[in-house]
Amino acid sequence: MFETTIAGSLPKPAWLAEPNMLWPPWKLAGDELAAAKRDATLLAIKQQEDAGIDIVCDGEQSRQHFVHGFLENVEGIDFGRRVEMGIRNNRYKAMVPTVTGPLRLRGRVHETEARLARAHTARRLKFTLPGPMTIIDTIADTHYGDRVALAMAFAELLNQEARALAGDGVDVIQFDEPAFNVYMDAVKQWGVAALERAAEGLACKTAVHICYGYGIKANIDWKGTLGSEWRQYEETFPVLANSRIDQVSLECRNSHVPMALMRLLAGKDVLVGVIDVATDRVETPEQVADTIAEALSFVPPERLFPCTNCGMAPMRREVAEAKLAALGAGAALARRRFAA
Ligand code: ZN
């Protein structure tokens, strides 16, 4: 009961990448960078294990950014041709690369870190990939000329890598779809279909993480415009409940999402965000247990997985570590509280 996991990313050590940044430049190159990524992955696993996290991740230590880590191994993208694009419906601007030809995987994307993580933990292992809608919201295109066709092309590549990851021994594959809170009509029209295409035929568990973003300023400002109750999930949850995806990850701690909306996810595992990643204030185990208790009114205990609200990549490392510990201790406390 209350098995813990994290949304995916952890901060990178300062010897690997520039700290406290969302798109941190690497500090090393070539073989040294490859070795440093491996070392950081082992540390990330150890930190999660020590904190009592049950379903661990590689902490995304081998990728610069959760979307572009995947794109770097895709043929048909010109990284030299970067254009400024307003992403997440113009919430913020980013310099994004351009699709200029047919998309194809150059080979495996995350084989090294997945196999390394698998070899060094006996716990269940989750691996994250960007979702198709979020990818196409973070890239320009001069080849496909149609956003849905582009999303489906990416979904096929994601599926290819996801199947291989399952073959590496990964237990859960999670697709990150922050764009699902932005383009609600598109989610219904083709977003979930593209997600299911990416997850097709996977023998392992599948998850989707939808969220209101990291604790960066553009997101905090945007959240200020959403009113006192965030009801976007009211539109997306029923569609996800009808999908073939097994688990849904969402933010609850300090969020304005009415928790009752989780009722709309009946039949799915819910990764309940009990750790706020938008503040350095570290939750107490009691607060974590209280959020779990609140969520229990809407999610049955065997389907409730305490989690972080979102990735912790841009956080200070010591803060993230303290929050991991609070997550593990809080879930343990909740288990004691609710043990029959
Ligand atoms: Zn997130």
Boltz pocket constraint, residues with backbone or C-beta under 6 A from the ligand:
constraints:
  - pocket:
      binder: B
      contacts: [[A, 7], [A, 178], [A, 209], [A, 210], [A, 211], [A, 212], [A, 213], [A, 214], [A, 309], [A, 310], [A, 311]]
      max_distance: 6.0
